Amino acid sequence: MCRWLAYAGTPVLLDDVLYKPAHSLIDQSLRSKLGVETTNGDGFGVGWYGLEGHGEPAVVRDVGPAWNNRNLREIAAHVRSHLFFAHVRASTGTAVQQTNCHPFRHGRWLWMHNGSITDFHRLRRDLCMAVDPALFSAIEGSTDSEVMFYLAVTFGLDQDVPGAVARMAGFVERLGKEHGVEYPLQMTVAVSDGERLWAFRYSTQGRSRSLFYSSRPEQVRELHPDLAFLRGASDSTRLVVSEPLGDLSGVWNELPESSYTVSPSGEEDYLPFWPQPV
């Protein structure tokens, strides 16, 4: 499995989030506390949107471990963004290659995933055949995560993000059950169009991988007034992470099973998520 984080809010240097926290994503690539594997060294990736607009995001991916990559350190120290993704990979069986590293990009969309489609090798052909033929050639790698992304695009990601992800999950579950797979889907997913960030936590078995979202900055400032990172953060700033970046009280909240969060958000921190039949 993998570890990831997604940030949306006041522009910051990637370094402030990727490296500086006590239990940063870089630390998690070596010493994960809540993942299936302690080490996530089968590649990494970062994707970010430029400050000048909400066009196509930049993506940098590599097959080596994140903890000793000088290029990642250089990028993080000089790139500032209002919305970015970062992912450290632990392969579930597919090849360690650049095209299998997250995040995945299609047009203005970024997507990353932790989890798996059970028995993907048996379901892969039927899953791929459901991808819009106009999108099929865009699939570069061999992961279930990328196929899930293009299924979501096929099922209307441009029009309705939660609905498209729900239809993707419903299709995977139906196909899995038809092939005798008891628990077809395990996922925590982040997706963004450069303006909003959505994050989903769901599994067929109801035992999903860990996922947390940060409390609203005004609440955190009351608890930790000396926390420099949040002094200039807007009240809509949010981090979603596979596991907390530190142990400060009141900062991290577990996203419940079968739910999703969106940022900028309304009054609700999260909403229910259920697969939809296709």
C-alpha positions as CSV (number, residue, x, y, z in Angstrom):
1,M,0.0,0.0,0.0
2,C,1.0,3.7,0.0
3,R,1.0,7.0,1.9
4,W,-0.2,10.3,0.5
5,L,-1.2,13.8,1.3
6,A,-3.2,16.5,-0.4
7,Y,-3.1,20.3,0.4
8,A,-5.6,23.0,-0.5
9,G,-5.6,26.6,0.8
10,T,-3.3,29.5,1.2
11,P,-0.2,29.1,-1.0
12,V,2.8,27.5,0.7
13,L,6.2,26.1,-0.2
14,L,5.9,22.4,-0.7
15,D,8.8,22.0,1.7
16,D,6.7,23.3,4.6
17,V,4.4,20.4,4.2
18,L,6.5,17.6,2.7
19,Y,9.6,17.9,4.9
20,K,9.2,20.1,8.0
21,P,6.4,18.3,10.0
22,A,7.6,15.9,12.7
23,H,6.0,12.9,10.9
24,S,6.2,14.3,7.4
25,L,5.3,12.3,4.3
26,I,9.1,11.9,3.7
27,D,9.4,10.4,7.2
28,Q,6.4,8.2,6.4
29,S,8.2,6.9,3.3
30,L,10.7,5.3,5.7
31,R,8.7,4.9,8.9
32,S,5.0,4.7,8.3
33,K,3.0,4.1,11.5
34,L,-0.4,3.2,10.1
35,G,0.3,1.7,6.7
36,V,0.3,-2.0,5.8
37,E,4.1,-1.6,5.2
38,T,6.5,0.4,7.2
39,T,8.5,1.4,4.2
40,N,7.1,3.1,1.0
41,G,10.1,3.2,-1.3
42,D,8.7,2.0,-4.7
43,G,8.6,5.5,-6.2
44,F,7.0,8.8,-5.5
45,G,5.3,11.7,-7.1
46,V,4.2,15.3,-6.6
47,G,1.6,17.2,-8.6
48,W,0.8,20.9,-8.2
49,Y,-1.2,23.7,-9.7
50,G,0.4,27.0,-10.6
51,L,-0.5,30.2,-8.8
52,E,-1.3,32.1,-12.0
53,G,-4.4,30.0,-12.8
54,H,-6.2,26.7,-12.6
55,G,-4.9,25.1,-15.8
56,E,-3.1,21.8,-16.3
57,P,-1.1,20.8,-13.2
58,A,2.6,20.0,-13.2
59,V,3.6,16.4,-12.3
60,V,7.0,15.0,-11.3
61,R,7.4,11.3,-10.6
62,D,10.3,8.9,-10.1
63,V,10.9,5.3,-9.3
64,G,13.4,5.7,-6.5
65,P,12.5,6.4,-2.8
66,A,11.4,9.8,-1.7
67,W,13.7,10.0,1.3
68,N,16.9,10.5,-0.5
69,N,15.8,12.2,-3.8
70,R,17.7,15.5,-4.3
71,N,15.5,16.6,-7.1
72,L,12.4,16.4,-4.9
73,R,14.1,18.3,-2.2
74,E,15.1,21.0,-4.7
75,I,11.5,21.3,-6.1
76,A,10.0,21.4,-2.6
77,A,12.2,24.3,-1.5
78,H,11.3,26.5,-4.5
79,V,7.7,25.6,-5.6
80,R,4.8,27.4,-3.9
81,S,1.3,26.3,-4.6
82,H,-2.3,26.6,-3.3
83,L,-3.2,23.0,-4.2
84,F,-0.8,20.0,-4.5
85,F,-0.6,16.3,-4.1
86,A,2.2,14.1,-2.9
87,H,2.4,10.3,-2.9
88,V,5.0,7.6,-1.8
89,R,4.4,4.2,-3.2
90,A,4.5,0.7,-1.9
91,S,3.6,-1.6,-4.9
92,T,0.9,-4.2,-4.5
93,G,2.4,-6.3,-7.3
94,T,2.6,-4.1,-10.4
95,A,5.9,-3.0,-11.8
96,V,8.1,-0.3,-10.2
97,Q,8.2,2.1,-13.1
98,Q,7.6,5.8,-13.6
99,T,4.2,5.4,-15.3
100,N,2.9,3.5,-12.2
101,C,3.8,6.3,-9.8
102,H,1.1,8.7,-8.5
103,P,-0.4,11.2,-9.0
104,F,-2.0,10.6,-12.3
105,R,-2.9,13.5,-14.5
106,H,-5.5,14.0,-17.3
107,G,-6.1,17.5,-18.5
108,R,-6.9,19.6,-15.4
109,W,-7.4,16.6,-13.2
110,L,-5.1,15.1,-10.6
111,W,-5.8,11.7,-9.0
112,M,-4.0,9.5,-6.5
113,H,-5.0,6.3,-4.6
114,N,-4.0,4.1,-1.7
115,G,-5.5,0.6,-1.7
116,S,-6.2,-2.0,-4.3
117,I,-8.7,-3.8,-6.5
118,T,-8.7,-7.4,-5.3
119,D,-7.6,-9.9,-8.0
120,F,-7.0,-7.0,-10.4
121,H,-5.1,-9.3,-12.7
122,R,-8.4,-11.2,-13.3
123,L,-10.6,-8.2,-13.6
124,R,-8.2,-5.9,-15.5
125,R,-9.4,-6.7,-19.0
126,D,-13.1,-6.1,-18.2
127,L,-12.3,-3.0,-16.3
128,C,-10.3,-1.6,-19.1
129,M,-12.9,-2.4,-21.7
130,A,-15.3,-0.1,-19.7
131,V,-13.0,2.9,-20.2
132,D,-14.2,5.3,-22.9
133,P,-12.3,4.4,-26.1
134,A,-11.3,8.0,-26.5
135,L,-9.5,7.8,-23.2
136,F,-8.0,4.4,-23.4
137,S,-4.7,5.4,-25.1
138,A,-4.1,7.8,-22.2
139,I,-3.5,4.9,-19.8
140,E,0.3,4.6,-19.6
141,G,0.9,2.2,-16.7
142,S,-0.3,-1.1,-15.4
143,T,-1.9,-0.2,-12.0
144,D,-5.4,-0.6,-10.8
145,S,-5.2,3.0,-9.5
146,E,-4.8,4.5,-13.0
147,V,-7.7,2.3,-14.4
148,M,-9.9,3.6,-11.5
149,F,-9.0,7.1,-12.5
150,Y,-10.0,6.7,-16.2
151,L,-13.2,4.8,-15.2
152,A,-14.1,7.9,-13.1
153,V,-13.4,10.2,-16.0
154,T,-15.5,7.9,-18.2
155,F,-18.4,8.0,-15.7
156,G,-18.6,11.8,-15.6
157,L,-15.8,13.2,-13.4
158,D,-16.1,16.6,-15.3
159,Q,-19.7,17.0,-14.3
160,D,-20.1,15.4,-10.9
161,V,-17.0,14.3,-8.9
162,P,-18.7,12.4,-6.0
163,G,-21.1,10.8,-8.4
164,A,-18.4,9.7,-10.9
165,V,-16.3,8.2,-8.1
166,A,-19.4,6.4,-6.7
167,R,-20.2,5.0,-10.2
168,M,-16.6,3.8,-10.6
169,A,-16.7,2.1,-7.2
170,G,-20.1,0.5,-8.0
171,F,-18.8,-0.8,-11.3
172,V,-15.7,-2.3,-9.7
173,E,-17.8,-4.0,-7.0
174,R,-20.3,-5.4,-9.4
175,L,-17.6,-6.8,-11.7
176,G,-15.7,-8.2,-8.8
177,K,-18.8,-10.0,-7.4
178,E,-19.5,-11.4,-10.9
179,H,-16.0,-12.9,-10.8
180,G,-16.5,-14.3,-7.3
181,V,-14.4,-11.7,-5.4
182,E,-15.8,-11.2,-2.0
183,Y,-14.3,-7.8,-1.2
184,P,-13.4,-6.2,-4.5
185,L,-12.4,-2.6,-3.5
186,Q,-10.2,-0.9,-1.0
187,M,-9.5,2.8,-1.5
188,T,-8.6,6.1,-0.2
189,V,-8.6,8.5,-3.2
190,A,-7.8,12.2,-3.7
191,V,-8.9,14.1,-6.8
192,S,-8.7,17.7,-7.8
193,D,-9.5,20.0,-10.7
194,G,-7.3,22.8,-9.4
195,E,-10.1,24.6,-7.7
196,R,-11.4,22.0,-5.2
197,L,-10.0,19.0,-3.5
198,W,-12.1,15.8,-2.9
199,A,-10.9,12.9,-0.7
200,F,-12.8,9.6,-0.4
201,R,-12.4,6.7,2.1
202,Y,-14.2,3.5,1.3
203,S,-13.8,-0.3,1.1
204,T,-16.2,-3.1,0.4
205,Q,-15.3,-4.8,3.6
206,G,-15.8,-1.7,5.7
207,R,-12.2,-1.8,6.9
208,S,-10.6,1.0,4.9
209,R,-7.0,2.2,5.0
210,S,-6.4,5.2,7.3
211,L,-7.3,8.7,6.2
212,F,-7.3,12.0,8.2
213,Y,-8.2,15.6,7.6
214,S,-7.0,18.7,9.4
215,S,-9.2,20.8,11.7
216,R,-10.2,24.3,10.5
217,P,-7.3,26.7,11.0
218,E,-9.2,29.0,13.3
219,Q,-9.7,26.0,15.7
220,V,-6.1,25.0,15.5
221,R,-4.8,28.5,16.2
222,E,-6.9,28.6,19.4
223,L,-5.3,25.4,20.6
224,H,-1.7,26.1,19.3
225,P,-1.2,29.8,18.8
226,D,2.6,29.3,18.3
227,L,2.1,27.0,15.3
228,A,3.9,29.1,12.7
229,F,2.6,27.1,9.7
230,L,-1.0,28.2,10.2
231,R,-0.5,31.9,11.2
232,G,-1.3,33.1,7.7
233,A,-3.6,30.3,6.6
234,S,-7.1,31.1,5.3
235,D,-9.9,29.4,7.2
236,S,-10.6,27.2,4.2
237,T,-7.1,25.7,4.3
238,R,-7.1,21.9,4.6
239,L,-4.8,19.0,4.6
240,V,-5.9,15.4,3.9
241,V,-3.3,12.7,4.8
242,S,-2.9,9.0,5.1
243,E,-1.6,9.5,8.6
244,P,-1.2,12.5,10.8
245,L,2.0,14.6,10.3
246,G,2.5,15.0,14.0
247,D,0.8,14.4,17.4
248,L,-0.5,17.8,18.3
249,S,-3.9,17.5,19.9
250,G,-6.9,18.8,18.1
251,V,-5.2,19.0,14.7
252,W,-6.2,15.7,13.0
253,N,-9.5,14.0,12.6
254,E,-10.1,10.6,11.2
255,L,-12.3,10.6,8.1
256,P,-15.1,8.0,8.9
257,E,-15.7,4.9,6.9
258,S,-17.7,5.4,3.7
259,S,-17.4,9.1,3.6
260,Y,-15.7,11.9,1.6
261,T,-14.5,15.5,2.3
262,V,-14.3,18.4,0.0
263,S,-12.3,21.7,0.2
264,P,-13.2,24.5,0.2
265,S,-16.1,23.1,2.1
266,G,-19.4,24.2,3.5
267,E,-20.6,23.7,7.0
268,E,-20.1,19.9,6.9
269,D,-16.6,18.5,7.4
270,Y,-17.5,15.3,5.5
271,L,-20.4,13.7,3.7
272,P,-21.5,10.0,3.2
273,F,-20.2,8.0,0.3
274,W,-21.7,4.9,-1.2
275,P,-21.0,3.2,-4.5
276,Q,-23.7,3.6,-7.2
277,P,-24.7,0.8,-9.6
278,V,-23.7,1.3,-13.3
